[in-house]
């Protein structure tokens, strides 16, 4: 009996712990085209330097007839994205939350939607601490009411109290030499005291700023007076190189790009039919320019992309035999806040198909294979994996600051 009670408490604790993690998420099906990027750089990643004056722009569309009164608020998180124990005046100078006031209806579009956007930090709300931050969009007046949440964004605020010297190369594990990439680095922290690096330092590597594709939190394997070395031999800092992303564009619905077979206007809007594609898992590496899974909202015929880019039904076809006990999914930054799109097998076409509602623009995407029993995502089977693939890597170094009881980010670098 005692064992059962203990097991129940452990499971309940694990559940509560999992619920406290603030993951990128959309809570309503009528929310579309969620984006966050540095002001003036629509393809940039959501990170800014502390006290730099840089700002992030947050965007989303709401399929709704009437404007809703919505608010946003920031929450400081620890290195694993659980809300820190700090009270908001310890990391915000000014107000923790505010109302979204930049709201406009779409125009010249077949789909009616309302576009919401805001920038942060503002004159009335300045961050005073580096670290992981969740931006929460919610209705009502209570930021902590989970039932009122619409969107959770993630963004990073960093200091440069140390220098990262990194080297990205093919995996040093022989069996992965042609399929994986390895990220080795040193942290030079002269002038910044790190009293207990094995406990206070958490280093993270993230591929293409996708929080589903990160290393475990790394500890230094060599400790010198002013340098910490992160150079592993067991694969802790290796990633599948994957392949360059598939892409298509529908910025101008009068013309077909080279990835589009034809375009039709039907009763429920425009339909863009992509050329059928095939699995690339067994093919040699091919190089082409991509945007590492990102997407760009764009309407070449309009003057305001946010309001005049229409929503379009994009039809995707992957020609291959059906795979039992696995699902074929489509992922990209465009659905980072929701589950990947699931494909349906069409026996007549001998292909997996999907119908995606997307805003006009340029898109990167790829197929993944997910085991139905263990939810194991596999990119290599359908896309291939190559050490030569171009990827963006960010190294983020967190340090637990014992004086304030929270994680700061003391260094970040891009490679």
C-alpha positions, 0 to 999 in steps of 0.5 A: 500500500505504501509503495502504491501511494509513493508511486502515485505521488511520484507520477503526480509530481512528474505530471505537475513538473511537465505542466510547468514547462512553458513550451511554444504553443497555440491554444486555439484552432482559429489562431494562425501564422504565429511569428516572433522575430527581431525588429526589421529582420523577419527571418531572424531568431527570437533573441536580443541582447540585454539593455541593447535597445533591440526589440522583438516583434510578435505577430499572429492572425485570429480568424474571428468576426470581432476584435478581442481584447487581448493582453501579453505578459512576460515570465522569466524561466530557468534554463529548462523553461520552467517559471523561475522563482523570481517575482516580476519586479526582479526582472522587469522595470515597469509593467509585466503585462500590457494590452495589445493595441495594434490590431487591424482587419485584413483587406483584399483577401478571400479569408477574413482575419484579424491581425494582432501585433506588438513589440517588446520591450517597450518604454513602459516595460524593460527587462533587467535580467538575462535568461529564457523568457516566455511571452504569453498572450491571454484574454482577461486580466490574469496572466497566470490563468492557464485557461485564458492563454492563447499563445506561448512564445519563447525568446532569449535575452542574453549577456556577453560576459564570456566568449564562446570559441566553437567548431562545427564539423562532421561527427568524430564518431566513425559510424556517424561521420557522413550523417551527423554534425558535431559542435565542440566549443570552449567558454573563455570567461576571464573576468567572470567568476564561475565558482562551481561550473559543474553545478552552476553552468548549463550549456545548450546547443540548439539546431536552427533554433528549434527547441525540439532539436537541442542537446541535453544540458552540457557540463564542461569536461575540462576546467581551467582557471579561465576556460571551460571545454565542452568537447565530448566523445560519446555523441552528447554534442552531435546532431543529425545533419538532416538535409536542406529543406524542401520549399515552395512559394506562393507570393503571387497567385497569378504565377506558378513557381517551379515547385507548384503544378497549378493554382485554382480558385474554388468556392473556399479560396485559392488552392495551390497544388505542389508538384508530387515529390518523393522520399530523399532518404537514400539519395546523395546530398544535394545543396540548395539555398534554404532558410533552415525551416523558416517561412516568410509571409509575403504578397507581391501584389499587396502593399502590406504583407500582414494584412493583404497576404491571403490564406491559401490551401496548399496541397502536398503529395509524397509518392511512396508505398504506405508504411505500416505502424508509422505516421508521415508528418510535415513540419516547419517553423510555420507549425512550431506552435502546433502539432506537425501536420499529419498526412493521409495515405491515398491508395489510388495515388500511392502517395501520402497527401496533406492539405495545409491552410497557409498564409501567402509567402515562401515556405520551408518544410520537410517530412518526418516519420513518426512511430505510432507506438513510441512517438519517435520522429525520424527525419533521415528515412524520408529526407536523408541526413548528411554531415554536409548540410548547412544548419544554424547552430546557437550555443547558449550558456546559462549560469545559475546566479546564487545572489538572485536565485535564477539562471542568467545567460552569460554567453551566446554564439551563432555558427 
